[in-house]
């Protein structure tokens, strides 16, 4: 008997960078432009200024297509000095497959319940079936939402960037 095709791996990748730059405005604009050029978006952005030194800091959370993540990170090295970098990858394949199997079970149950409702003539049976159909639909919606959320996390990596302004060496 042939083996089933290998399931597509579901890997959630994240990265975190701290970049110091003497050209804060330009580096910040380039980070944003590079994100958009890769087909990503800015999930959150916050800027602040140190009241003592006047130096600025920006915190960005970006969503970058997973297949563009390595190129994006490599490109950030040209915007300043990377002082901190971390990356992680989480394999959620087994959890995803488990959720898919539970969804398949709920969909099959829904088909059986809908078939039973056409055969039932008793009002109390119909009401019980309607209640079970509503519960099953809730479970189906919840499982589909979980799969969609995982698909989004797999498709778009999360990149957290702290951009720090620095002064030129004296």
N, C-alpha and C positions, 0 to 999 in steps of 0.2 A: 504494500500500500504506500503511495507517495506521501511524503511529509507535507504538511500545510506550509504555504509560503510564510517566510519570516515576517512577523508583524513589524510595522514601521515603529521605530523607536520614538518615544516621546520624551525629549530632553528639554528641560527648562534651564536656560542659561542666564546668569546675571553677572554684571561687572560693576566695579567701583573704582573710580580714579580720583586722585587729587593732583591738580595741575597748578603750578605756580608760573605766573607770566608777568612780564613788564608791560605788555600791551593788552591790558584787561579788556577794553571795549572791543578791540579787533578779535581777540581770542574768543570772547563770549559770542560775538556775532558769527564767527566761523564755526563754533560748536553747534549753534542753532542751524546754520545753513547746511552743514554736513549732515546733520540729522535729517533734515527735510530732503536733501538730495538722495539719501539712502532709502527714502520712502517711510521714514519714521516720523514721530511726533514728540512734542514736549508734553510730558504728563504733568510736571510741576516745575516751577522756577521761583527762586527767591534770591534777592540780592540784599546785601547789607554793607555798611561802611563802619569801620572802626573809628570811634569818636576821638581816640587819642592819636592814632597814626594817620588816619585819613585813607588807609588802604581798604579796598573793597574785596568782598567775597561773594561769589554766586554759587548757589546750590541748584543743580538741575537733575531732574529725573526724566530720562528719555526712554522711549520705546523704539527699538531699532529692529528691523527684520533680522531674524536669526542668521540667515545666510550672509548678511552684510555686517554682522557684529565684528568679526576680526578685522576687516578693512576699516571700519569706523574707529576702532580702538587704535589701530596703527596710525591713522591719520591724526589722532589727537596729540601724538608725540611731537608734531611739528608746530603746535600752538603754544608750547611752553615746556617747562621742565616737569615731568611726571615724578612726583615725590612719593606716591603711594598707588598701588594697583593690586586689585584682587579680582579673581574670577571664580565662579562656581557653576557647576552643572548638576542638575538633579534629574535622575531617570525616573519618570512617573509612568512608564509603560505598563507595569503590572497593575497599578491603581486604575489607569485609564481602561485597560482591558476588562478589569473587574466591573467597573461602572458600565461599560458597554454591554457586558453579559447581563447585568441586572436590568438594563434598559430593554434588551431583547426579551427577557423574561416578562417584563411588565407589558411590552407591546403584544406578546403572545396572549397574556392574560386578558388584555383589553379585547382582542379579537374573540376570545371565548365568551367573555361577558356580553359582548354585543350580539353574538349568535344566540346566546341564551335568552336575551331580552325579547327577541322576536318569537321565541317558542313559549314564553311564559304568558299565562292568561290571568293569573291570580294577582290582584292589586298589591298585596303585601310582598309577593315575590318580586314584582316590578319595582317597588320602592326600595327593597333591599338591593336589587341589582343596580338601580340608579345610584344608590349610595356607594356601592363598591366601584362602579364606573368612575364616579367623581374622585374617590380616593386613588384609584389606579391612574387616572389622568394627572392628578397632582404629583404622583411619584414619577410618571413619565416626564412631566415638565421639569421637575427638579433634577432628574438624571441628565436630561438633554442640556440643561443649563450648566451643569457641572462639566460635561464634556466640552461644551462650547468655551467655557472659561479656561479649561486646560489647553484647548487648541490655541486660544489667543496667547496664553503664556508661552507656549512652545513656539508659535510663529513669530512673536515679537519679544526679544530679550529686553530686560530692564537694565539700564545703565545709569548709575548714580555718579554724578561728577561734582566735585567741589573745585571751583576755580578761584585761586587766590592771587590777588595782585601783590607784586613785590617791587621793591625799589631796585634801581641799578646799583651794583656794587660800587662802593666809594673808591 
